[in-house]
Amino acid sequence: ARDILVEAMKRLDKAGYKITMHVHDEVVLEVPDGTASIDDVNKIMCETPVWAEGLILNAAGFECPFYQKD
């Protein structure tokens, strides 16, 4: 799970997202209003690494003005 999260974090960084922190299986991003969408982030998070072919990944997220658990 850690390796999959790291792969996703690298893709998010490459896409220009500022990762503020990560906790277990979640990533916290600091994104200016109106510059991105949850759908875009989820799409990046759900990309299966080549070395894990066949693994089905899913992601969910939400927007808020400060860090909180869903």
Contacts in CASP RR format, 6 or more apart in sequence:
PFRMAT RR
TARGET T0000
AUTHOR 0000-0000-0000
METHOD contacts of the structure
MODEL  1
ARDILVEAMKRLDKAGYKITMHVHDEVVLEVPDGTASIDDVNKIMCETPV
WAEGLILNAAGFECPFYQKD
1 25 0 8 1.000
3 49 0 8 1.000
4 49 0 8 1.000
4 52 0 8 1.000
4 55 0 8 1.000
4 57 0 8 1.000
5 22 0 8 1.000
5 25 0 8 1.000
5 27 0 8 1.000
7 47 0 8 1.000
7 49 0 8 1.000
8 27 0 8 1.000
8 44 0 8 1.000
8 45 0 8 1.000
8 47 0 8 1.000
9 19 0 8 1.000
9 22 0 8 1.000
9 27 0 8 1.000
11 44 0 8 1.000
11 47 0 8 1.000
12 19 0 8 1.000
12 27 0 8 1.000
12 29 0 8 1.000
12 41 0 8 1.000
12 44 0 8 1.000
12 45 0 8 1.000
13 19 0 8 1.000
15 40 0 8 1.000
15 44 0 8 1.000
17 29 0 8 1.000
17 31 0 8 1.000
17 36 0 8 1.000
17 41 0 8 1.000
17 44 0 8 1.000
18 29 0 8 1.000
18 30 0 8 1.000
18 31 0 8 1.000
19 27 0 8 1.000
19 28 0 8 1.000
19 29 0 8 1.000
20 28 0 8 1.000
20 29 0 8 1.000
20 30 0 8 1.000
20 67 0 8 1.000
21 27 0 8 1.000
21 28 0 8 1.000
21 67 0 8 1.000
22 28 0 8 1.000
27 45 0 8 1.000
28 67 0 8 1.000
29 36 0 8 1.000
29 41 0 8 1.000
38 61 0 8 1.000
38 62 0 8 1.000
38 63 0 8 1.000
41 59 0 8 1.000
41 61 0 8 1.000
42 59 0 8 1.000
42 60 0 8 1.000
42 61 0 8 1.000
45 57 0 8 1.000
45 59 0 8 1.000
46 57 0 8 1.000
46 58 0 8 1.000
46 59 0 8 1.000
47 57 0 8 1.000
48 54 0 8 1.000
48 55 0 8 1.000
48 56 0 8 1.000
48 57 0 8 1.000
60 70 0 8 1.000
61 70 0 8 1.000
62 70 0 8 1.000
END
